[in-house]
């Protein structure tokens, strides 16, 4: 089956204007202003989009695909995430992480869940390790996991400046960063260390030291949740000047204070003169969103969802950011950081991951790896154990 999309307003994410897209299998076979001539004998499904925007599938670079949580006991463990929790939000690629609980949640279970999402039609990868040192790994080392396990592309989320972390030393952080970087060189994978940043007063101090005192490239050090409070965001803007990618979390309503929304964080990052191609936004989907008092007691609890990514896209455009620019932190910037060379852009030869937006920039249709997962705002492809009602 070939799928031909006509009369599409194509954002690749750069605005290409009106045109057609031909999908063959899992790839984009044609993209341009002309209507491709196809032989009558070919089976082609044609969709006239009526000028609707077509954008790359979103990449969620930080999601707890096996479920997060556990901070208030075993009953607070978040269940694993279903396929449509991603695709209904326009997410066609995801990177899974372990968090606070990297004991009852393991690299083995994370890799297995990654393979499961792949079988259901999503593009999925994961990091090895979790909040703590010694790290949870499958082969016995971060380098071994990245080299020998296909879905594993880096380390994370390793916790810093957080009372739930293992309080790592600078040397420990550098050793892990070195392993990830070298494994990335050996495999062509991202080879990053994705750092969970907590509310601790030290903030990004250790990453500043790591970059200044080692030969490891700055891009290896990748902090997330940098918008959880204003001092941390200001430090992240300074850190980005060394060449780091920084990742903001699209917190749901009610869980932003005392931080800054991902959209506002992007605007501040841009206004500071930083390279906007080094800014990414992820959802923390499936992860708990706890708040603690000074004694480490839980004061608030919630769960992240991937829907905050298209919501942030809409917010950015509402704040005056052109759609093609607003898409980048959710698509091509993430692909560049993670070295996902066939993701994040619409072009011939790229994977057929795309989202068709409605008039309010909401997610209308979703195609992942050449197959429809949503059409006309309705989920048409679900995971094995999802309700069909």
C-alpha positions, 0 to 999 in steps of 0.5 A: 500500500502506498499512501499519497497526501495531497494539498498539504501545508508542509512543515519539515519543520521548515515551511516548504509550502503546499505540496504532496507527500508519498509514503511507501512502506515506512519511508517518505518516497516523495515530497514536493510541489508536484503531484507524482505520477503513479501507475494505475496498477499501484494500490494507492490510498489518497488523502486530500488534506485541504491545506492542513499543516503536516509536521514531523512526528514529535520525539519525546526524549524523556518518558517513563515507559515502564512507569515511574513513581514509588515515592509514597510506597509500592501503591504509588508506582505508575503503571507502564504506558500504553502505545496510544498515550504517546500517539494520541499526543502526536509522539511517534518516537520516544526514549524511555528512562528509569527514575527514582525506582531503579531497583524494582524497575530495571534496565531489563524491564526497560529494554523489554518495554522498548521492544514492545512499543517497537512491535506495536509501531512506535519508534522507541529507544532507552537509556541505561541506569537511573537516578543512582550510582552504582548504576543498574545495567544489563551487561554490567557497565554503561559502555556494555549496554550502549554497545551491545543493546540496540535500543540503549543510546545513552545513560539516564536519568542520573540524578543530581542536586536532589535528595533522592540522588546517590550524591555522586562525586565529580569523579563518578560523574566523569567516569560515567560520562566517559563510558557513555561518550566512548560507547557512542563513538563505537556505535554512532549512538548519542552517547549522552548522559541525561541528568535529572536536575532536582531542586537542590541549591547546588543546581548545575554546579557539578556539570559546570565543573565536569565540562571545565575539568575534563576533555569530554565534549560538552554535548555529552552532559544533557540536563533535564527539568532545567525549568523546574525553578528560576535559578536552575534555568538561569544556570542552564542558560549559562551552561548552554554557552559551553555547547550543551543541549538543555532539556525543559520539561513540559509540566502539566497545569498545576505542576509548574510552580515554582518553575517556568513553563517550557514555552516561557523557558524557550523564550528566555533561552532565545532572548539570552542569545543561546543557540535555539537548536540546542534547546529540547522539550520533553514530557516526563510522561509516566513519571511522578511529579512530586514536590517535597518540603525541606524535610523531604516530605511529599507535599504534592503528587502528579503524573506526567503525560505526553499531551503536554508536548502538543500543548506546549507547541500551541502555547509557543505559537500563541506567544508569537513563535512561528510554527516552524520554529516552535516545532524544532525543540520537539522534533529536529533538535531532539533528533540531532541530540540523540543522533536519530538520523531518520527522525525529526524531519520530513524529507525523502528517505526519512521515516514516515512519522508525521502529524496532521494538525487541525485549525487550532494546531491540535493533533488530528491525524498521526502516522508512525512508521508509515501506518495510521495511529490516529485519524480524524481525532480518533485512535485507530491503532492501539496497544495489545492490552488497551481497551478498545471502547 
